[in-house]
Structure formats: C-alpha cells, structure tokens
Amino acid sequence: MKSINFVSFLTVQGFFIKAQNAQDILAYTLLITAFFYLFSHFTISFFIRFSPIRQELFPKSRHEVDLDYFAKEITKRETVIDDAQDFLEALDRKYANKTKRKKEKA
C-alpha cells in the first residue's frame, strides 16, 4: 500500500467517533484527524526508516511480454473451445434430425 493511502485511511478513521452536538463534532474531527494524521506519518516514517524493504523499479517491459504471451494463449484456447462447441452443436443437430426421422417413420 502506498504511504499516502495509509495516511488517508487512518485519517478517515477519526470521522467514525460519535458526538452529541455540532461543536463536539467539530472538536472531535479536528483533534482526531490531527492525531490520526500525525500517527500515520509517524508510523510510516519508522517503517521506511527501519524496513529492509526498498522501492524497486517495476519491470514493465518483461511484464508486457508476459501479458502479450498470455493474451495469445487465451485467444488460441478460445478458438479451440469455439471449434469444439461448433462440433458438438453440429452433432446435436445431426442426432436430433435422426431421431426426428425415426419418429416420422414409426
């Protein structure tokens, strides 16, 4: 999760405190928003400072090649499935016609 999303998430948590009147709502909103905002920044700064995880560049070109390959494979499989479905529908029509003819003869 991006750090700005974490800040926003924790800041919004302050708005779920119940209050009795408008002045309380305003006071709670300001205090809780400030607390959660500062708390989230404090948490993120410690996480970034002491975390061995570092930002890595996304290998976009490799992923694009992989996704193109997967898209081609899906297209091939869809073609095979469509052909199989057409074949089965043709068989169904063939056997339906045979049973119709048998009923007419009987």
PyMOL commands that place a pseudoatom at each C-alpha (Angstrom):
pseudoatom trace, name=CA, resn=MET, resi=1, chain=A, elem=C, hetatm=0, pos=[0.000, 0.000, 0.000]
pseudoatom trace, name=CA, resn=LYS, resi=2, chain=A, elem=C, hetatm=0, pos=[1.326, 3.430, -0.830]
pseudoatom trace, name=CA, resn=SER, resi=3, chain=A, elem=C, hetatm=0, pos=[2.103, 5.574, 2.177]
pseudoatom trace, name=CA, resn=ILE, resi=4, chain=A, elem=C, hetatm=0, pos=[-0.304, 8.342, 1.107]
pseudoatom trace, name=CA, resn=ASN, resi=5, chain=A, elem=C, hetatm=0, pos=[-3.124, 5.789, 1.003]
pseudoatom trace, name=CA, resn=PHE, resi=6, chain=A, elem=C, hetatm=0, pos=[-2.229, 4.651, 4.511]
pseudoatom trace, name=CA, resn=VAL, resi=7, chain=A, elem=C, hetatm=0, pos=[-2.308, 8.270, 5.736]
pseudoatom trace, name=CA, resn=SER, resi=8, chain=A, elem=C, hetatm=0, pos=[-5.708, 8.822, 4.152]
pseudoatom trace, name=CA, resn=PHE, resi=9, chain=A, elem=C, hetatm=0, pos=[-7.091, 5.584, 5.566]
pseudoatom trace, name=CA, resn=LEU, resi=10, chain=A, elem=C, hetatm=0, pos=[-6.013, 6.355, 9.122]
pseudoatom trace, name=CA, resn=THR, resi=11, chain=A, elem=C, hetatm=0, pos=[-7.142, 9.983, 8.876]
pseudoatom trace, name=CA, resn=VAL, resi=12, chain=A, elem=C, hetatm=0, pos=[-10.634, 8.945, 7.817]
pseudoatom trace, name=CA, resn=GLN, resi=13, chain=A, elem=C, hetatm=0, pos=[-10.867, 6.623, 10.828]
pseudoatom trace, name=CA, resn=GLY, resi=14, chain=A, elem=C, hetatm=0, pos=[-11.238, 9.712, 13.017]
pseudoatom trace, name=CA, resn=PHE, resi=15, chain=A, elem=C, hetatm=0, pos=[-14.611, 10.552, 11.477]
pseudoatom trace, name=CA, resn=PHE, resi=16, chain=A, elem=C, hetatm=0, pos=[-16.321, 7.477, 12.940]
pseudoatom trace, name=CA, resn=ILE, resi=17, chain=A, elem=C, hetatm=0, pos=[-16.425, 8.800, 16.519]
pseudoatom trace, name=CA, resn=LYS, resi=18, chain=A, elem=C, hetatm=0, pos=[-19.940, 9.686, 17.703]
pseudoatom trace, name=CA, resn=ALA, resi=19, chain=A, elem=C, hetatm=0, pos=[-20.636, 13.150, 19.111]
pseudoatom trace, name=CA, resn=GLN, resi=20, chain=A, elem=C, hetatm=0, pos=[-23.686, 14.821, 20.679]
pseudoatom trace, name=CA, resn=ASN, resi=21, chain=A, elem=C, hetatm=0, pos=[-23.751, 18.298, 19.087]
pseudoatom trace, name=CA, resn=ALA, resi=22, chain=A, elem=C, hetatm=0, pos=[-22.138, 20.317, 16.303]
pseudoatom trace, name=CA, resn=GLN, resi=23, chain=A, elem=C, hetatm=0, pos=[-19.367, 21.800, 18.480]
pseudoatom trace, name=CA, resn=ASP, resi=24, chain=A, elem=C, hetatm=0, pos=[-18.374, 18.337, 19.680]
pseudoatom trace, name=CA, resn=ILE, resi=25, chain=A, elem=C, hetatm=0, pos=[-18.336, 17.046, 16.106]
pseudoatom trace, name=CA, resn=LEU, resi=26, chain=A, elem=C, hetatm=0, pos=[-16.043, 19.888, 15.046]
pseudoatom trace, name=CA, resn=ALA, resi=27, chain=A, elem=C, hetatm=0, pos=[-13.735, 19.477, 18.044]
pseudoatom trace, name=CA, resn=TYR, resi=28, chain=A, elem=C, hetatm=0, pos=[-13.565, 15.691, 17.718]
pseudoatom trace, name=CA, resn=THR, resi=29, chain=A, elem=C, hetatm=0, pos=[-12.995, 15.943, 13.994]
pseudoatom trace, name=CA, resn=LEU, resi=30, chain=A, elem=C, hetatm=0, pos=[-10.096, 18.354, 14.390]
pseudoatom trace, name=CA, resn=LEU, resi=31, chain=A, elem=C, hetatm=0, pos=[-8.461, 16.508, 17.285]
pseudoatom trace, name=CA, resn=ILE, resi=32, chain=A, elem=C, hetatm=0, pos=[-8.917, 13.021, 15.931]
pseudoatom trace, name=CA, resn=THR, resi=33, chain=A, elem=C, hetatm=0, pos=[-7.917, 13.976, 12.396]
pseudoatom trace, name=CA, resn=ALA, resi=34, chain=A, elem=C, hetatm=0, pos=[-4.760, 15.635, 13.701]
pseudoatom trace, name=CA, resn=PHE, resi=35, chain=A, elem=C, hetatm=0, pos=[-3.980, 12.617, 15.885]
pseudoatom trace, name=CA, resn=PHE, resi=36, chain=A, elem=C, hetatm=0, pos=[-4.514, 10.038, 13.137]
pseudoatom trace, name=CA, resn=TYR, resi=37, chain=A, elem=C, hetatm=0, pos=[-2.678, 12.188, 10.580]
pseudoatom trace, name=CA, resn=LEU, resi=38, chain=A, elem=C, hetatm=0, pos=[0.368, 12.569, 12.816]
pseudoatom trace, name=CA, resn=PHE, resi=39, chain=A, elem=C, hetatm=0, pos=[0.192, 8.953, 13.968]
pseudoatom trace, name=CA, resn=SER, resi=40, chain=A, elem=C, hetatm=0, pos=[0.119, 7.670, 10.394]
pseudoatom trace, name=CA, resn=HIS, resi=41, chain=A, elem=C, hetatm=0, pos=[3.086, 9.835, 9.388]
pseudoatom trace, name=CA, resn=PHE, resi=42, chain=A, elem=C, hetatm=0, pos=[4.985, 8.694, 12.464]
pseudoatom trace, name=CA, resn=THR, resi=43, chain=A, elem=C, hetatm=0, pos=[4.240, 5.048, 11.662]
pseudoatom trace, name=CA, resn=ILE, resi=44, chain=A, elem=C, hetatm=0, pos=[5.224, 5.401, 8.000]
pseudoatom trace, name=CA, resn=SER, resi=45, chain=A, elem=C, hetatm=0, pos=[8.458, 7.203, 8.816]
pseudoatom trace, name=CA, resn=PHE, resi=46, chain=A, elem=C, hetatm=0, pos=[9.523, 4.444, 11.208]
pseudoatom trace, name=CA, resn=PHE, resi=47, chain=A, elem=C, hetatm=0, pos=[8.531, 1.763, 8.740]
pseudoatom trace, name=CA, resn=ILE, resi=48, chain=A, elem=C, hetatm=0, pos=[10.563, 3.362, 5.937]
pseudoatom trace, name=CA, resn=ARG, resi=49, chain=A, elem=C, hetatm=0, pos=[13.498, 4.075, 8.266]
pseudoatom trace, name=CA, resn=PHE, resi=50, chain=A, elem=C, hetatm=0, pos=[13.834, 0.595, 9.729]
pseudoatom trace, name=CA, resn=SER, resi=51, chain=A, elem=C, hetatm=0, pos=[12.415, -1.583, 6.998]
pseudoatom trace, name=CA, resn=PRO, resi=52, chain=A, elem=C, hetatm=0, pos=[14.848, -3.581, 4.872]
pseudoatom trace, name=CA, resn=ILE, resi=53, chain=A, elem=C, hetatm=0, pos=[12.339, -3.364, 2.011]
pseudoatom trace, name=CA, resn=ARG, resi=54, chain=A, elem=C, hetatm=0, pos=[13.351, -0.794, -0.545]
pseudoatom trace, name=CA, resn=GLN, resi=55, chain=A, elem=C, hetatm=0, pos=[11.488, 0.502, -3.520]
pseudoatom trace, name=CA, resn=GLU, resi=56, chain=A, elem=C, hetatm=0, pos=[12.219, -1.416, -6.697]
pseudoatom trace, name=CA, resn=LEU, resi=57, chain=A, elem=C, hetatm=0, pos=[11.513, -0.465, -10.241]
pseudoatom trace, name=CA, resn=PHE, resi=58, chain=A, elem=C, hetatm=0, pos=[8.660, -2.331, -11.872]
pseudoatom trace, name=CA, resn=PRO, resi=59, chain=A, elem=C, hetatm=0, pos=[9.946, -4.440, -14.817]
pseudoatom trace, name=CA, resn=LYS, resi=60, chain=A, elem=C, hetatm=0, pos=[7.292, -3.124, -17.198]
pseudoatom trace, name=CA, resn=SER, resi=61, chain=A, elem=C, hetatm=0, pos=[8.775, -4.471, -20.439]
pseudoatom trace, name=CA, resn=ARG, resi=62, chain=A, elem=C, hetatm=0, pos=[9.069, -8.019, -19.072]
pseudoatom trace, name=CA, resn=HIS, resi=63, chain=A, elem=C, hetatm=0, pos=[5.513, -7.952, -17.801]
pseudoatom trace, name=CA, resn=GLU, resi=64, chain=A, elem=C, hetatm=0, pos=[4.236, -6.615, -21.125]
pseudoatom trace, name=CA, resn=VAL, resi=65, chain=A, elem=C, hetatm=0, pos=[5.912, -9.515, -22.949]
pseudoatom trace, name=CA, resn=ASP, resi=66, chain=A, elem=C, hetatm=0, pos=[4.408, -11.995, -20.486]
pseudoatom trace, name=CA, resn=LEU, resi=67, chain=A, elem=C, hetatm=0, pos=[0.947, -10.443, -20.772]
pseudoatom trace, name=CA, resn=ASP, resi=68, chain=A, elem=C, hetatm=0, pos=[1.116, -10.488, -24.587]
pseudoatom trace, name=CA, resn=TYR, resi=69, chain=A, elem=C, hetatm=0, pos=[2.016, -14.185, -24.453]
pseudoatom trace, name=CA, resn=PHE, resi=70, chain=A, elem=C, hetatm=0, pos=[-0.885, -14.927, -22.095]
pseudoatom trace, name=CA, resn=ALA, resi=71, chain=A, elem=C, hetatm=0, pos=[-3.297, -12.967, -24.297]
pseudoatom trace, name=CA, resn=LYS, resi=72, chain=A, elem=C, hetatm=0, pos=[-2.222, -15.004, -27.356]
pseudoatom trace, name=CA, resn=GLU, resi=73, chain=A, elem=C, hetatm=0, pos=[-2.595, -18.276, -25.437]
pseudoatom trace, name=CA, resn=ILE, resi=74, chain=A, elem=C, hetatm=0, pos=[-6.073, -17.299, -24.265]
pseudoatom trace, name=CA, resn=THR, resi=75, chain=A, elem=C, hetatm=0, pos=[-7.053, -16.428, -27.831]
pseudoatom trace, name=CA, resn=LYS, resi=76, chain=A, elem=C, hetatm=0, pos=[-5.797, -19.824, -29.045]
pseudoatom trace, name=CA, resn=ARG, resi=77, chain=A, elem=C, hetatm=0, pos=[-7.729, -21.650, -26.334]
pseudoatom trace, name=CA, resn=GLU, resi=78, chain=A, elem=C, hetatm=0, pos=[-10.882, -19.678, -27.077]
pseudoatom trace, name=CA, resn=THR, resi=79, chain=A, elem=C, hetatm=0, pos=[-10.582, -20.720, -30.726]
pseudoatom trace, name=CA, resn=VAL, resi=80, chain=A, elem=C, hetatm=0, pos=[-10.231, -24.376, -29.733]
pseudoatom trace, name=CA, resn=ILE, resi=81, chain=A, elem=C, hetatm=0, pos=[-13.207, -24.132, -27.386]
pseudoatom trace, name=CA, resn=ASP, resi=82, chain=A, elem=C, hetatm=0, pos=[-15.333, -22.391, -30.052]
pseudoatom trace, name=CA, resn=ASP, resi=83, chain=A, elem=C, hetatm=0, pos=[-14.447, -25.102, -32.579]
pseudoatom trace, name=CA, resn=ALA, resi=84, chain=A, elem=C, hetatm=0, pos=[-15.329, -27.823, -30.082]
pseudoatom trace, name=CA, resn=GLN, resi=85, chain=A, elem=C, hetatm=0, pos=[-18.623, -26.107, -29.298]
pseudoatom trace, name=CA, resn=ASP, resi=86, chain=A, elem=C, hetatm=0, pos=[-19.469, -25.817, -33.008]
pseudoatom trace, name=CA, resn=PHE, resi=87, chain=A, elem=C, hetatm=0, pos=[-18.650, -29.507, -33.469]
pseudoatom trace, name=CA, resn=LEU, resi=88, chain=A, elem=C, hetatm=0, pos=[-20.881, -30.518, -30.549]
pseudoatom trace, name=CA, resn=GLU, resi=89, chain=A, elem=C, hetatm=0, pos=[-23.726, -28.356, -31.798]
pseudoatom trace, name=CA, resn=ALA, resi=90, chain=A, elem=C, hetatm=0, pos=[-23.419, -29.961, -35.238]
pseudoatom trace, name=CA, resn=LEU, resi=91, chain=A, elem=C, hetatm=0, pos=[-23.569, -33.416, -33.614]
pseudoatom trace, name=CA, resn=ASP, resi=92, chain=A, elem=C, hetatm=0, pos=[-26.636, -32.393, -31.633]
pseudoatom trace, name=CA, resn=ARG, resi=93, chain=A, elem=C, hetatm=0, pos=[-28.378, -31.213, -34.806]
pseudoatom trace, name=CA, resn=LYS, resi=94, chain=A, elem=C, hetatm=0, pos=[-27.404, -34.409, -36.625]
pseudoatom trace, name=CA, resn=TYR, resi=95, chain=A, elem=C, hetatm=0, pos=[-28.773, -36.689, -33.900]
pseudoatom trace, name=CA, resn=ALA, resi=96, chain=A, elem=C, hetatm=0, pos=[-31.867, -34.528, -33.452]
pseudoatom trace, name=CA, resn=ASN, resi=97, chain=A, elem=C, hetatm=0, pos=[-32.611, -34.922, -37.184]
pseudoatom trace, name=CA, resn=LYS, resi=98, chain=A, elem=C, hetatm=0, pos=[-32.067, -38.710, -36.966]
pseudoatom trace, name=CA, resn=THR, resi=99, chain=A, elem=C, hetatm=0, pos=[-34.455, -39.073, -34.042]
pseudoatom trace, name=CA, resn=LYS, resi=100, chain=A, elem=C, hetatm=0, pos=[-36.998, -36.890, -35.841]
pseudoatom trace, name=CA, resn=ARG, resi=101, chain=A, elem=C, hetatm=0, pos=[-36.835, -39.116, -38.919]
pseudoatom trace, name=CA, resn=LYS, resi=102, chain=A, elem=C, hetatm=0, pos=[-37.201, -42.261, -36.811]
pseudoatom trace, name=CA, resn=LYS, resi=103, chain=A, elem=C, hetatm=0, pos=[-40.291, -40.836, -35.133]
pseudoatom trace, name=CA, resn=GLU, resi=104, chain=A, elem=C, hetatm=0, pos=[-41.783, -39.877, -38.502]
pseudoatom trace, name=CA, resn=LYS, resi=105, chain=A, elem=C, hetatm=0, pos=[-41.200, -43.389, -39.888]
pseudoatom trace, name=CA, resn=ALA, resi=106, chain=A, elem=C, hetatm=0, pos=[-42.773, -45.021, -36.853]
for i in range(1, 106): cmd.bond("trace and resi %d" % i, "trace and resi %d" % (i + 1))
show_as sticks, trace
zoom trace
